[in-house]
């Protein structure tokens, strides 16, 4: 069985972008993640039987706090997929990375990428 887990519009300051101005100071990045996750066939009260969104959010906050610069939103999405797919119970995911401060006339610009977990496909 599977279900969907969502992290919706997590807002973090990140140093991201290829322009010189984007390297000077962090900007707000909005991240949304949808994960299809495997769940037990029968209800369980054991927390370890379920995927938690907490480690994902903590990982992204730590990345924000690190001050590391990332050139492309695609690079950030790749890093998020790498972290997610360490857990074989995550079957696939869609990652959206938006930069809301780029154009005043747009709510944001960015990307949405969907991938399947190669380790989950092998099972």
C-alpha positions in Angstrom: 0.0 0.0 0.0 1.1 3.6 -0.4 0.0 7.0 0.6 1.2 10.6 -0.2 3.2 12.8 2.1 3.5 16.5 1.4 5.7 19.3 2.6 3.9 22.5 1.3 5.7 25.7 0.6 8.6 25.6 3.1 10.2 29.0 2.9 13.9 29.2 3.5 16.7 31.8 2.9 19.2 30.2 0.6 22.2 31.5 -1.4 21.1 30.3 -4.9 21.5 31.6 -8.4 24.0 32.3 -11.1 23.8 36.0 -11.2 26.3 38.1 -9.3 23.5 39.8 -7.2 22.2 36.3 -6.2 25.6 35.4 -4.8 25.7 38.5 -2.6 22.9 37.6 -0.2 20.5 34.8 0.5 17.0 35.0 -1.1 13.8 33.3 -0.2 13.3 29.9 -1.8 9.9 28.1 -1.5 10.1 24.3 -1.6 7.2 21.9 -1.9 7.7 18.1 -1.9 5.1 15.4 -2.7 6.2 11.9 -1.8 4.5 8.6 -2.6 5.5 6.4 0.3 5.0 2.8 1.1 3.0 2.1 4.2 2.2 -1.2 6.1 -0.7 -3.3 4.7 -2.2 -3.3 8.2 -2.3 -0.3 10.5 0.6 0.0 12.8 1.3 2.2 15.8 5.1 1.8 15.4 6.5 5.1 14.3 9.4 3.4 12.4 6.8 1.8 10.0 6.1 5.2 8.5 8.1 7.9 6.7 8.4 11.1 8.6 8.6 14.6 7.0 10.6 15.8 9.9 14.1 14.6 8.7 13.4 16.2 5.3 12.6 19.5 6.8 15.5 19.3 9.2 17.9 18.5 6.3 16.6 21.6 4.3 16.9 23.9 7.3 20.5 22.6 7.9 21.3 23.3 4.2 19.9 26.9 4.6 21.9 27.4 7.8 25.1 26.1 6.2 25.4 29.3 4.0 26.5 27.1 1.1 25.9 28.6 -2.4 23.9 26.6 -5.0 24.0 27.8 -8.6 20.8 26.3 -10.0 17.3 25.4 -8.7 17.8 22.1 -10.5 20.9 21.4 -8.5 18.9 22.0 -5.3 16.2 19.6 -6.5 18.8 17.0 -7.3 20.2 17.3 -3.8 16.7 16.9 -2.3 16.0 13.8 -4.4 19.3 12.3 -3.2 18.3 12.8 0.4 14.8 11.5 -0.1 15.8 8.4 -1.9 18.0 7.2 0.9 14.7 5.8 2.2 13.5 2.9 0.1 10.0 3.4 1.3 9.8 6.6 -0.7 8.6 5.3 -4.1 8.7 8.5 -6.0 8.7 12.2 -5.4 7.9 15.6 -7.0 10.1 18.5 -5.9 9.1 22.1 -6.6 11.7 24.9 -6.0 10.4 28.4 -6.5 12.1 31.8 -6.2 9.4 34.3 -5.4 11.4 37.5 -5.4 12.7 37.4 -9.0 9.9 39.1 -10.9 7.4 41.5 -9.3 4.7 40.5 -11.7 5.0 36.7 -10.9 4.3 34.9 -7.7 7.5 33.0 -8.4 9.7 31.3 -11.0 11.3 27.9 -10.6 11.0 24.2 -11.5 9.0 21.1 -10.7 10.7 17.7 -11.2 9.4 14.2 -10.7 11.5 11.1 -10.2 11.1 7.5 -9.2 13.3 6.1 -6.5 15.7 3.6 -8.3 16.1 1.5 -5.2 12.3 1.2 -4.8 12.0 0.2 -8.4 14.5 -2.6 -7.8 12.3 -4.2 -5.1 
